[in-house]
């Protein structure tokens, strides 16, 4: 479970101070699916970075299962990310010189697994997203939707508790968007993940059980009755 209390994030922009997050209070239960929307610059991605331990708040606490991420050392924070949090990004972030199989295996390197176990788990992850036959292909040999499937497999191969997705369908057309959302929702259900996603896409937001809206660093959350 996530507990955020009084979370602020301030940046300096010249002589001006910008409140990217302005006193965020938020609870996200285990197994929740939360979509975050809001205008550009409203604080969506900043909030996701806090949840993922990729940035630290200026003030306040970001607690995951009783541990305040803001107070951890860099080495302990890296371990939490490596073991408990999977990330999917808009730009896929695949290594162009590695095959799909090898890209997925990279997520397991910090866990210091044996080579055979890494290969077996990566192969199973690719099969779970329908890409078993593409495991030896480089990213350039895959479509955008297939590359995002590889990224999802990489995020889930370490068997995290949390999946964070930042505009995962932003580079895809409508048909591919629906396909990738179906994969993500299936993984959420099958693995019991806590799934938190940032999107500009209102069609996706309408289907989410919970919808958070951020404007000027302030958040409102509602149950989505149309989901």
MDAnalysis code that builds the backbone (N, CA, C; Angstrom):
import MDAnalysis as mda
import numpy as np

u = mda.Universe.empty(681, n_residues=227, atom_resindex=np.repeat(np.arange(227), 3), trajectory=True)
u.add_TopologyAttr("name", ["N", "CA", "C"] * 227)
u.add_TopologyAttr("resid", np.arange(1, 228))
u.add_TopologyAttr("resname", ["UNK", "UNK", "UNK", "UNK", "UNK", "UNK", "UNK", "UNK", "UNK", "UNK", "UNK", "UNK", "UNK", "UNK", "UNK", "UNK", "UNK", "UNK", "UNK", "UNK", "UNK", "UNK", "UNK", "UNK", "UNK", "UNK", "UNK", "UNK", "UNK", "UNK", "UNK", "UNK", "UNK", "UNK", "UNK", "UNK", "UNK", "UNK", "UNK", "UNK", "UNK", "UNK", "UNK", "UNK", "UNK", "UNK", "UNK", "UNK", "UNK", "UNK", "UNK", "UNK", "UNK", "UNK", "UNK", "UNK", "UNK", "UNK", "UNK", "UNK", "UNK", "UNK", "UNK", "UNK", "UNK", "UNK", "UNK", "UNK", "UNK", "UNK", "UNK", "UNK", "UNK", "UNK", "UNK", "UNK", "UNK", "UNK", "UNK", "UNK", "UNK", "UNK", "UNK", "UNK", "UNK", "UNK", "UNK", "UNK", "UNK", "UNK", "UNK", "UNK", "UNK", "UNK", "UNK", "UNK", "UNK", "UNK", "UNK", "UNK", "UNK", "UNK", "UNK", "UNK", "UNK", "UNK", "UNK", "UNK", "UNK", "UNK", "UNK", "UNK", "UNK", "UNK", "UNK", "UNK", "UNK", "UNK", "UNK", "UNK", "UNK", "UNK", "UNK", "UNK", "UNK", "UNK", "UNK", "UNK", "UNK", "UNK", "UNK", "UNK", "UNK", "UNK", "UNK", "UNK", "UNK", "UNK", "UNK", "UNK", "UNK", "UNK", "UNK", "UNK", "UNK", "UNK", "UNK", "UNK", "UNK", "UNK", "UNK", "UNK", "UNK", "UNK", "UNK", "UNK", "UNK", "UNK", "UNK", "UNK", "UNK", "UNK", "UNK", "UNK", "UNK", "UNK", "UNK", "UNK", "UNK", "UNK", "UNK", "UNK", "UNK", "UNK", "UNK", "UNK", "UNK", "UNK", "UNK", "UNK", "UNK", "UNK", "UNK", "UNK", "UNK", "UNK", "UNK", "UNK", "UNK", "UNK", "UNK", "UNK", "UNK", "UNK", "UNK", "UNK", "UNK", "UNK", "UNK", "UNK", "UNK", "UNK", "UNK", "UNK", "UNK", "UNK", "UNK", "UNK", "UNK", "UNK", "UNK", "UNK", "UNK", "UNK", "UNK", "UNK", "UNK", "UNK", "UNK", "UNK", "UNK", "UNK", "UNK", "UNK", "UNK", "UNK", "UNK"])
u.atoms.positions = np.array([
    [0.836, -1.205, 0.000],
    [0.000, 0.000, 0.000],
    [0.867, 1.250, 0.000],
    [0.450, 2.226, -0.801],
    [1.102, 3.537, -0.792],
    [0.335, 4.487, 0.136],
    [1.084, 5.260, 0.893],
    [0.525, 6.365, 1.682],
    [1.371, 7.603, 1.415],
    [0.771, 8.604, 0.792],
    [1.450, 9.878, 0.564],
    [0.809, 10.918, 1.464],
    [1.642, 11.631, 2.204],
    [1.140, 12.636, 3.128],
    [1.933, 13.932, 2.987],
    [1.210, 14.988, 2.608],
    [1.814, 16.318, 2.524],
    [2.975, 16.419, 1.551],
    [2.891, 15.692, 0.435],
    [4.017, 15.643, -0.499],
    [4.080, 16.912, -1.349],
    [5.210, 17.577, -1.289],
    [5.459, 18.734, -2.137],
    [6.727, 18.487, -2.957],
    [6.774, 19.110, -4.115],
    [7.987, 19.119, -4.924],
    [8.120, 20.485, -5.552],
    [9.194, 21.177, -5.204],
    [9.423, 22.533, -5.697],
    [10.675, 22.571, -6.552],
    [10.561, 23.288, -7.667],
    [11.697, 23.492, -8.555],
    [11.971, 24.986, -8.689],
    [13.216, 25.297, -8.972],
    [13.575, 26.669, -9.299],
    [13.584, 26.830, -10.809],
    [12.866, 27.811, -11.309],
    [12.869, 28.151, -12.726],
    [13.290, 29.605, -12.829],
    [14.596, 29.792, -12.973],
    [15.134, 31.145, -12.877],
    [14.974, 31.645, -11.449],
    [14.311, 32.802, -11.304],
    [14.050, 33.332, -9.963],
    [12.714, 32.859, -9.398],
    [11.973, 32.115, -10.218],
    [10.641, 31.677, -9.820],
    [10.684, 30.286, -9.188],
    [9.850, 30.073, -8.164],
    [9.694, 28.760, -7.556],
    [8.411, 28.129, -8.080],
    [8.536, 26.908, -8.618],
    [7.396, 26.202, -9.195],
    [7.014, 25.053, -8.278],
    [5.734, 25.000, -7.889],
    [5.232, 23.895, -7.071],
    [4.673, 22.821, -7.993],
    [5.518, 21.844, -8.345],
    [5.051, 20.742, -9.194],
    [4.040, 19.885, -8.448],
    [4.265, 19.677, -7.163],
    [3.311, 19.000, -6.281],
    [3.116, 19.886, -5.060],
    [1.863, 20.072, -4.678],
    [1.555, 21.060, -3.643],
    [0.685, 20.440, -2.546],
    [1.311, 19.646, -1.679],
    [0.585, 19.076, -0.545],
    [-0.286, 17.897, -0.920],
    [0.305, 16.903, -1.589],
    [-0.459, 15.739, -2.049],
    [-0.694, 14.753, -0.902],
    [-1.969, 14.423, -0.671],
    [-2.356, 13.337, 0.233],
    [-3.054, 12.276, -0.615],
    [-2.562, 11.040, -0.549],
    [-3.093, 10.004, -1.434],
    [-2.831, 8.630, -0.837],
    [-3.846, 7.773, -0.869],
    [-3.695, 6.379, -0.464],
    [-4.025, 5.488, -1.653],
    [-3.140, 4.535, -1.928],
    [-3.347, 3.581, -3.019],
    [-3.192, 2.188, -2.435],
    [-4.283, 1.437, -2.408],
    [-4.267, 0.124, -1.796],
    [-3.625, -0.926, -2.676],
    [-3.227, -2.037, -2.066],
    [-2.678, -3.155, -2.824],
    [-3.706, -3.636, -3.845],
    [-3.269, -3.817, -5.076],
    [-4.155, -4.301, -6.129],
    [-5.016, -3.240, -6.774],
    [-4.888, -1.978, -6.360],
    [-5.656, -0.896, -6.974],
    [-5.192, -0.645, -8.411],
    [-6.098, -0.103, -9.222],
    [-5.733, 0.429, -10.533],
    [-6.146, 1.883, -10.570],
    [-5.167, 2.766, -10.638],
    [-5.390, 4.205, -10.588],
    [-4.847, 4.841, -11.852],
    [-5.667, 5.650, -12.519],
    [-5.232, 6.433, -13.664],
    [-5.085, 7.887, -13.239],
    [-4.010, 8.514, -13.664],
    [-3.726, 9.909, -13.322],
    [-3.797, 10.742, -14.595],
    [-4.627, 11.789, -14.565],
    [-4.782, 12.699, -15.691],
    [-4.522, 14.124, -15.248],
    [-4.382, 15.010, -16.227],
    [-4.220, 16.425, -15.924],
    [-3.509, 17.122, -17.063],
    [-3.513, 18.440, -17.065],
    [-2.860, 19.193, -18.138],
    [-1.347, 19.038, -18.094],
    [-0.712, 19.308, -19.217],
    [0.744, 19.286, -19.285],
    [1.329, 20.241, -18.240],
    [2.301, 19.748, -17.496],
    [2.920, 20.566, -16.455],
    [2.152, 20.587, -15.155],
    [1.101, 19.790, -15.058],
    [0.283, 19.796, -13.847],
    [0.839, 18.977, -12.701],
    [1.818, 18.106, -12.978],
    [2.435, 17.329, -11.911],
    [2.274, 15.828, -12.033],
    [1.668, 15.344, -13.142],
    [1.393, 13.910, -13.302],
    [2.665, 13.066, -13.246],
    [3.607, 13.387, -14.117],
    [4.826, 12.585, -14.187],
    [5.678, 12.755, -12.933],
    [5.629, 13.941, -12.335],
    [6.361, 14.151, -11.086],
    [5.832, 13.238, -9.994],
    [4.516, 13.112, -9.916],
    [3.920, 12.219, -8.932],
    [4.339, 10.777, -9.194],
    [4.337, 10.356, -10.453],
    [4.729, 8.990, -10.781],
    [6.186, 8.739, -10.397],
    [7.033, 9.731, -10.589],
    [8.437, 9.589, -10.195],
    [8.582, 9.423, -8.685],
    [7.748, 10.110, -7.928],
    [7.762, 9.942, -6.471],
    [7.357, 8.526, -6.079],
    [6.311, 8.024, -6.735],
    [5.827, 6.683, -6.431],
    [6.865, 5.624, -6.793],
    [7.646, 5.906, -7.822],
    [8.646, 4.952, -8.265],
    [10.001, 5.108, -7.607],
    [10.139, 6.067, -6.706],
    [11.427, 6.289, -6.068],
    [12.474, 6.831, -7.027],
    [12.032, 7.471, -8.113],
    [12.949, 8.069, -9.077],
    [13.297, 9.510, -8.705],
    [12.540, 10.087, -7.790],
    [12.780, 11.449, -7.304],
    [12.319, 11.502, -5.857],
    [12.772, 12.503, -5.141],
    [12.423, 12.654, -3.732],
    [11.609, 13.937, -3.539],
    [10.649, 13.925, -2.641],
    [9.861, 15.143, -2.412],
    [10.660, 16.213, -1.701],
    [10.252, 17.445, -1.902],
    [10.835, 18.544, -1.128],
    [10.434, 18.421, 0.332],
    [9.190, 18.000, 0.561],
    [8.713, 17.724, 1.917],
    [7.599, 16.689, 1.838],
    [7.289, 16.090, 2.986],
    [6.249, 15.081, 3.032],
    [6.825, 13.673, 2.946],
    [5.954, 12.680, 2.980],
    [6.387, 11.279, 2.989],
    [5.706, 10.494, 1.874],
    [6.470, 9.577, 1.294],
    [5.966, 8.650, 0.278],
    [6.254, 7.250, 0.802],
    [5.248, 6.630, 1.393],
    [5.445, 5.358, 2.086],
    [4.891, 4.207, 1.264],
    [5.724, 3.195, 1.055],
    [5.323, 1.970, 0.362],
    [5.499, 0.809, 1.334],
    [4.393, 0.171, 1.693],
    [4.416, -0.954, 2.635],
    [5.172, -0.613, 3.913],
    [4.918, 0.590, 4.425],
    [5.495, 1.001, 5.699],
    [6.877, 1.608, 5.624],
    [7.464, 1.672, 4.432],
    [8.804, 2.244, 4.267],
    [8.714, 3.567, 3.533],
    [9.247, 4.624, 4.153],
    [9.236, 5.940, 3.524],
    [10.362, 6.002, 2.497],
    [9.983, 5.997, 1.217],
    [10.974, 5.997, 0.144],
    [11.870, 7.235, 0.201],
    [11.322, 8.343, 0.678],
    [12.079, 9.595, 0.708],
    [13.246, 9.542, 1.674],
    [13.207, 8.616, 2.622],
    [14.249, 8.549, 3.653],
    [15.278, 7.450, 3.406],
    [15.090, 6.663, 2.367],
    [16.022, 5.574, 2.094],
    [17.312, 6.097, 1.462],
    [18.404, 5.406, 1.717],
    [19.652, 5.697, 1.024],
    [19.487, 5.330, -0.448],
    [20.378, 5.823, -1.290],
    [20.272, 5.533, -2.719],
    [20.383, 4.040, -2.992],
    [21.257, 3.351, -2.280],
    [21.423, 1.914, -2.511],
    [20.171, 1.138, -2.126],
    [19.538, 1.492, -1.007],
    [18.317, 0.808, -0.594],
    [17.147, 1.154, -1.515],
    [17.119, 2.397, -1.975],
    [16.059, 2.814, -2.898],
    [16.197, 2.070, -4.228],
    [17.418, 1.911, -4.692],
    [17.661, 1.156, -5.917],
    [17.185, -0.280, -5.764],
    [17.394, -0.858, -4.599],
    [16.963, -2.235, -4.355],
    [15.432, -2.344, -4.375],
    [14.759, -1.360, -3.773],
    [13.288, -1.362, -3.790],
    [12.784, -1.304, -5.229],
    [13.367, -0.430, -6.031],
    [12.959, -0.321, -7.437],
    [13.230, -1.620, -8.188],
    [14.371, -2.218, -7.935],
    [14.762, -3.429, -8.653],
    [13.849, -4.605, -8.329],
    [13.389, -4.677, -7.085],
    [12.641, -5.846, -6.647],
    [11.121, -5.662, -6.686],
    [10.651, -4.451, -6.451],
    [9.228, -4.265, -6.180],
    [8.463, -3.416, -7.183],
    [9.152, -2.676, -8.052],
    [8.470, -1.715, -8.914],
    [8.878, -1.925, -10.365],
    [7.877, -2.133, -11.230],
    [8.118, -2.224, -12.663],
    [7.707, -0.933, -13.343],
    [8.455, -0.540, -14.381],
    [8.201, 0.712, -15.083],
    [7.955, 0.459, -16.569],
    [6.947, 1.142, -17.117],
    [6.694, 1.137, -18.559],
    [6.576, 2.596, -18.995],
    [7.330, 2.958, -20.050],
    [7.369, 4.348, -20.483],
    [6.829, 4.501, -21.906],
    [6.509, 5.725, -22.257],
    [5.976, 6.023, -23.590],
    [6.972, 5.647, -24.682],
    [8.264, 5.878, -24.439],
    [9.282, 5.710, -25.476],
    [9.909, 4.316, -25.489],
    [9.326, 3.373, -24.758],
    [9.740, 1.963, -24.725],
    [11.062, 1.751, -23.973],
    [12.083, 2.602, -24.274],
    [13.389, 2.531, -23.600],
    [14.067, 1.172, -23.746],
    [13.922, 0.566, -24.904],
    [14.626, -0.685, -25.182],
    [16.044, -0.382, -25.674],
    [16.964, -1.294, -25.404],
    [18.344, -1.144, -25.867],
    [18.409, -1.660, -27.300],
    [18.739, -0.808, -28.269],
    [18.597, -1.173, -29.686],
    [19.488, -2.321, -30.140],
    [20.601, -2.533, -29.453],
    [21.532, -3.583, -29.872],
    [21.248, -4.929, -29.225],
    [20.226, -4.995, -28.360],
    [19.871, -6.238, -27.689],
    [18.574, -6.801, -28.261],
    [18.460, -8.124, -28.282],
    [17.229, -8.762, -28.721],
    [16.130, -8.551, -27.680],
    [14.912, -8.917, -28.061],
    [13.799, -8.820, -27.111],
    [14.102, -9.621, -25.853],
    [14.599, -10.846, -26.032],
    [14.956, -11.690, -24.892],
    [15.989, -11.006, -24.001],
    [17.011, -10.459, -24.605],
    [18.086, -9.820, -23.839],
    [17.603, -8.555, -23.148],
    [16.730, -7.792, -23.812],
    [16.178, -6.597, -23.179],
    [15.398, -6.958, -21.920],
    [14.613, -8.022, -21.977],
    [13.849, -8.438, -20.806],
    [14.783, -8.920, -19.701],
    [15.819, -9.633, -20.087],
    [16.762, -10.150, -19.089],
    [17.467, -9.038, -18.316],
    [17.625, -7.854, -18.923],
    [18.339, -6.775, -18.234],
    [17.694, -6.415, -16.900],
    [16.368, -6.587, -16.792],
    [15.674, -6.248, -15.548],
    [16.037, -7.208, -14.419],
    [16.574, -8.375, -14.767],
    [16.886, -9.385, -13.762],
    [18.333, -9.333, -13.303],
    [19.165, -8.593, -14.014],
    [20.586, -8.533, -13.657],
    [20.806, -8.055, -12.223],
    [20.117, -6.979, -11.758],
    [20.334, -6.542, -10.368],
    [19.933, -7.578, -9.320],
    [19.086, -8.536, -9.696],
    [18.634, -9.544, -8.741],
    [19.641, -10.676, -8.575],
    [20.699, -10.652, -9.417],
    [21.804, -11.617, -9.310],
    [21.326, -13.066, -9.417],
    [20.427, -13.293, -10.359],
    [19.959, -14.645, -10.625],
    [20.968, -15.375, -11.519],
    [20.910, -16.687, -11.486],
    [21.751, -17.469, -12.378],
    [21.292, -17.273, -13.822],
    [22.231, -17.429, -14.753],
    [21.957, -17.173, -16.159],
    [20.765, -17.998, -16.643],
    [20.713, -19.263, -16.274],
    [19.632, -20.124, -16.740],
    [18.280, -19.616, -16.255],
    [18.209, -19.196, -14.992],
    [16.938, -18.700, -14.459],
    [16.540, -17.400, -15.142],
    [17.509, -16.525, -15.401],
    [17.210, -15.284, -16.119],
    [16.591, -15.587, -17.477],
    [17.193, -16.528, -18.196],
    [16.710, -16.850, -19.535],
    [15.305, -17.453, -19.488],
    [15.094, -18.347, -18.540],
    [13.791, -19.002, -18.444],
    [12.698, -18.006, -18.081],
    [12.996, -17.110, -17.121],
    [11.986, -16.139, -16.711],
    [11.705, -15.123, -17.816],
    [12.749, -14.706, -18.537],
    [12.555, -13.758, -19.634],
    [11.729, -14.396, -20.752],
    [12.019, -15.661, -21.064],
    [11.262, -16.354, -22.107],
    [9.794, -16.491, -21.712],
    [9.545, -16.801, -20.443],
    [8.160, -16.926, -19.967],
    [7.439, -15.584, -20.005],
    [8.147, -14.505, -19.674],
    [7.541, -13.173, -19.695],
    [7.159, -12.770, -21.123],
    [8.035, -13.061, -22.077],
    [7.729, -12.749, -23.468],
    [6.553, -13.586, -23.962],
    [6.494, -14.830, -23.545],
    [5.360, -15.669, -23.937],
    [4.056, -15.125, -23.372],
    [4.104, -14.577, -22.159],
    [2.888, -14.068, -21.520],
    [2.310, -12.858, -22.244],
    [3.155, -12.143, -22.999],
    [2.659, -10.990, -23.765],
    [2.557, -11.312, -25.251],
    [2.643, -12.591, -25.592],
    [2.423, -13.018, -26.962],
    [3.587, -12.820, -27.902],
    [4.818, -12.794, -27.374],
    [5.981, -12.531, -28.224],
    [7.038, -13.633, -28.160],
    [6.649, -14.830, -27.823],
    [7.622, -15.919, -27.727],
    [8.389, -16.110, -29.035],
    [7.688, -15.957, -30.161],
    [8.327, -16.190, -31.456],
    [9.196, -15.014, -31.909],
    [9.158, -13.920, -31.166],
    [9.942, -12.732, -31.530],
    [11.109, -12.496, -30.579],
    [11.416, -13.461, -29.753],
    [12.420, -13.258, -28.701],
    [13.800, -12.926, -29.246],
    [14.119, -13.391, -30.458],
    [15.437, -13.136, -31.023],
    [15.517, -11.905, -31.892],
    [14.439, -11.126, -31.963],
    [14.408, -9.935, -32.808],
    [14.930, -8.705, -32.069],
    [15.601, -7.839, -32.804],
    [16.017, -6.542, -32.274],
    [14.822, -5.590, -32.272],
    [14.859, -4.538, -31.437],
    [13.742, -3.587, -31.407],
    [13.372, -3.016, -32.774],
    [14.373, -2.738, -33.613],
    [14.101, -2.156, -34.931],
    [13.328, -3.108, -35.837],
    [13.336, -4.385, -35.495],
    [12.630, -5.385, -36.282],
    [11.213, -5.642, -35.764],
    [10.802, -4.869, -34.762],
    [9.486, -5.028, -34.141],
    [8.637, -3.785, -34.380],
    [7.322, -3.957, -34.431],
    [6.414, -2.818, -34.522],
    [6.398, -2.069, -33.192],
    [5.780, -0.883, -33.193],
    [5.677, -0.120, -31.950],
    [4.936, -0.887, -30.878],
    [3.831, -1.527, -31.258],
    [3.077, -2.306, -30.288],
    [3.876, -3.464, -29.733],
    [4.659, -4.117, -30.600],
    [5.496, -5.224, -30.143],
    [6.609, -4.739, -29.217],
    [7.183, -3.591, -29.532],
    [8.217, -3.036, -28.654],
    [7.645, -2.729, -27.267],
    [6.407, -2.211, -27.236],
    [5.815, -1.920, -25.940],
    [5.503, -3.207, -25.179],
    [5.167, -4.270, -25.892],
    [4.963, -5.566, -25.243],
    [6.265, -6.066, -24.607],
    [7.369, -5.870, -25.317],
    [8.671, -6.239, -24.748],
    [8.935, -5.430, -23.477],
    [8.617, -4.132, -23.534],
    [8.813, -3.279, -22.361],
    [7.952, -3.737, -21.183],
    [6.728, -4.181, -21.479],
    [5.848, -4.688, -20.418],
    [6.427, -5.970, -19.837],
    [6.903, -6.864, -20.714],
    [7.533, -8.101, -20.234],
    [8.737, -7.791, -19.352],
    [9.529, -6.803, -19.753],
    [10.698, -6.414, -18.955],
    [10.287, -5.875, -17.593],
    [9.195, -5.132, -17.560],
    [8.730, -4.575, -16.287],
    [8.229, -5.656, -15.341],
    [7.628, -6.703, -15.911],
    [6.965, -7.723, -15.087],
    [7.823, -8.943, -14.803],
    [8.940, -9.094, -15.519],
    [9.740, -10.307, -15.365],
    [10.322, -10.456, -13.959],
    [10.533, -9.347, -13.286],
    [11.077, -9.426, -11.915],
    [9.997, -9.650, -10.868],
    [8.747, -9.802, -11.329],
    [7.601, -10.098, -10.460],
    [7.415, -9.015, -9.385],
    [7.204, -7.783, -9.829],
    [7.048, -6.671, -8.881],
    [5.664, -6.662, -8.247],
    [5.529, -5.867, -7.214],
    [4.214, -5.638, -6.599],
    [3.494, -4.480, -7.270],
    [4.281, -3.548, -7.825],
    [3.743, -2.302, -8.380],
    [4.153, -2.172, -9.840],
    [3.216, -1.754, -10.690],
    [3.512, -1.427, -12.081],
    [3.154, 0.028, -12.311],
    [4.141, 0.824, -12.710],
    [3.943, 2.240, -13.004],
    [4.103, 2.450, -14.506],
    [3.137, 3.106, -15.127],
    [3.162, 3.311, -16.571],
    [2.961, 4.793, -16.879],
    [3.918, 5.378, -17.590],
    [3.855, 6.796, -17.947],
    [3.562, 6.925, -19.433],
    [2.307, 7.229, -19.764],
    [1.852, 7.370, -21.157],
    [2.265, 6.162, -22.009],
    [1.949, 4.934, -21.585],
    [2.436, 3.760, -22.316],
    [1.844, 3.584, -23.700],
    [0.741, 4.277, -23.997],
    [0.140, 4.185, -25.327],
    [0.333, 5.467, -26.131],
    [1.126, 6.373, -25.623],
    [1.259, 7.693, -26.246],
    [1.855, 7.672, -27.645],
    [2.676, 6.654, -27.960],
    [3.302, 6.574, -29.279],
    [2.608, 5.578, -30.206],
    [1.395, 5.157, -29.845],
    [0.715, 4.113, -30.599],
    [-0.582, 4.642, -31.216],
    [-0.998, 4.032, -32.321],
    [-2.284, 4.405, -32.894],
    [-3.407, 3.773, -32.072],
    [-4.645, 4.076, -32.447],
    [-5.781, 3.675, -31.624],
    [-5.902, 2.166, -31.470],
    [-5.693, 1.422, -32.562],
    [-5.822, -0.036, -32.477],
    [-4.737, -0.626, -31.588],
    [-3.511, -0.109, -31.718],
    [-2.420, -0.590, -30.873],
    [-2.629, -0.165, -29.423],
    [-3.209, 1.025, -29.240],
    [-3.524, 1.483, -27.878],
    [-4.419, 0.482, -27.177],
    [-5.486, 0.085, -27.854],
    [-6.433, -0.854, -27.239],
    [-5.769, -2.197, -26.954],
    [-4.902, -2.629, -27.856],
    [-4.209, -3.905, -27.683],
    [-3.297, -3.860, -26.458],
    [-2.527, -2.786, -26.331],
    [-1.599, -2.665, -25.200],
    [-2.362, -2.519, -23.888],
    [-3.465, -1.779, -23.889],
    [-4.255, -1.660, -22.670],
    [-4.834, -2.999, -22.256],
    [-5.215, -3.811, -23.222],
    [-5.717, -5.142, -22.897],
    [-4.631, -5.989, -22.243],
    [-3.403, -5.890, -22.761],
    [-2.277, -6.617, -22.157],
    [-2.034, -6.139, -20.732],
    [-1.997, -4.820, -20.534],
    [-1.731, -4.266, -19.209],
    [-2.816, -4.658, -18.213],
    [-4.063, -4.584, -18.627],
    [-5.157, -4.930, -17.730],
    [-5.157, -6.425, -17.390],
    [-4.790, -7.254, -18.361],
    [-4.687, -8.688, -18.102],
    [-3.574, -8.972, -17.096],
    [-2.430, -8.318, -17.267],
    [-1.317, -8.512, -16.333],
    [-1.687, -8.038, -14.930],
    [-2.406, -6.918, -14.865],
    [-2.851, -6.385, -13.565],
    [-3.709, -7.412, -12.830],
    [-4.650, -7.991, -13.539],
    [-5.552, -8.960, -12.916],
    [-4.836, -10.257, -12.557],
    [-4.043, -10.771, -13.488],
    [-3.418, -12.082, -13.277],
    [-2.356, -12.057, -12.186],
    [-1.654, -10.933, -12.067],
    [-0.546, -10.859, -11.110],
    [-0.913, -10.122, -9.823],
    [-2.139, -9.614, -9.726],
    [-2.534, -8.897, -8.521],
    [-1.720, -7.642, -8.272],
    [-1.344, -6.960, -9.348],
    [-0.482, -5.782, -9.247],
    [-1.227, -4.562, -8.724],
    [-0.489, -3.666, -8.117],
    [-0.946, -2.299, -7.944],
    [-0.516, -1.554, -9.202],
    [-1.479, -1.060, -9.977],
    [-1.216, -0.525, -11.311],
    [-1.578, 0.949, -11.341],
    [-0.588, 1.795, -11.591],
    [-0.783, 3.244, -11.610],
    [-0.282, 3.766, -12.951],
    [-1.140, 4.501, -13.625],
    [-0.844, 4.902, -14.995],
    [-1.153, 6.375, -15.231],
    [-0.219, 7.068, -15.862],
    [-0.432, 8.439, -16.311],
    [-0.839, 8.412, -17.773],
    [-1.882, 9.164, -18.130],
    [-2.305, 9.218, -19.527],
    [-3.008, 10.539, -19.823],
    [-2.930, 10.942, -21.093],
    [-3.733, 12.062, -21.590],
    [-5.034, 11.568, -22.224],
    [-5.123, 10.256, -22.394],
    [-6.204, 9.666, -23.180],
    [-7.470, 9.500, -22.328],
    [-8.484, 10.292, -22.633],
    [-9.721, 10.237, -21.856],
    [-10.464, 8.919, -22.033],
    [-10.301, 8.267, -23.189],
    [-10.945, 6.970, -23.407],
    [-10.419, 5.937, -22.430],
    [-9.139, 5.998, -22.127],
    [-8.543, 5.095, -21.136],
    [-9.002, 5.480, -19.738],
    [-8.993, 6.770, -19.439],
    [-9.355, 7.242, -18.100],
    [-10.779, 6.854, -17.734],
    [-11.676, 6.877, -18.698],
    [-13.083, 6.562, -18.416],
    [-13.280, 5.124, -17.940],
    [-12.344, 4.245, -18.280],
    [-12.485, 2.829, -17.931],
    [-11.773, 2.464, -16.625],
    [-11.089, 3.410, -16.019],
    [-10.316, 3.109, -14.809],
    [-11.210, 3.090, -13.573],
    [-10.997, 2.155, -12.646],
    [-11.789, 2.128, -11.414],
    [-11.637, 3.386, -10.570],
    [-10.425, 3.950, -10.552],
    [-10.174, 5.195, -9.817],
    [-9.447, 6.159, -10.734],
    [-9.848, 7.419, -10.662],
    [-9.261, 8.450, -11.513],
    [-8.778, 9.603, -10.648],
    [-7.493, 9.913, -10.768],
    [-6.911, 11.061, -10.070],
    [-6.639, 12.163, -11.089],
    [-7.019, 13.370, -10.759],
    [-6.765, 14.521, -11.622],
    [-5.836, 15.484, -10.898],
    [-4.752, 15.879, -11.583],
    [-3.793, 16.819, -10.995],
    [-3.794, 18.104, -11.807],
    [-3.992, 19.204, -11.104],
    [-3.889, 20.522, -11.714],
    [-3.123, 21.431, -10.779],
    [-2.078, 22.055, -11.311],
    [-1.251, 22.986, -10.537],
    [-0.773, 22.347, -9.235],
    [-0.422, 21.074, -9.323],
    [0.169, 20.390, -8.181],
    [-0.800, 19.892, -7.140],
    [-2.099, 20.097, -7.349],
    [-3.121, 19.631, -6.403],
    [-3.904, 18.484, -7.013],
    [-4.328, 17.554, -6.166],
    [-4.935, 16.322, -6.665],
    [-6.358, 16.133, -6.151],
    [-7.209, 15.602, -7.006],
    [-8.541, 15.141, -6.607],
    [-8.695, 13.717, -7.122],
    [-9.316, 12.867, -6.323],
    [-9.491, 11.459, -6.701],
    [-10.964, 11.108, -6.595],
    [-11.453, 10.376, -7.589],
    [-12.850, 9.922, -7.544],
    [-12.955, 8.487, -8.027],
    [-13.956, 7.795, -7.526],
    [-14.276, 6.474, -8.043],
    [-14.961, 6.669, -9.389],
    [-14.570, 5.875, -10.362],
    [-15.064, 6.051, -11.727],
    [-16.245, 5.119, -11.950],
    [-17.455, 5.641, -11.839],
    [-18.652, 4.809, -11.899],
    [-18.881, 4.227, -13.284],
    [-18.246, 4.785, -14.302],
    [-18.448, 4.289, -15.670],
    [-17.478, 3.198, -16.047],
    [-16.564, 2.843, -15.134],
    [-15.555, 1.834, -15.480],
    [-16.176, 0.444, -15.500],
])
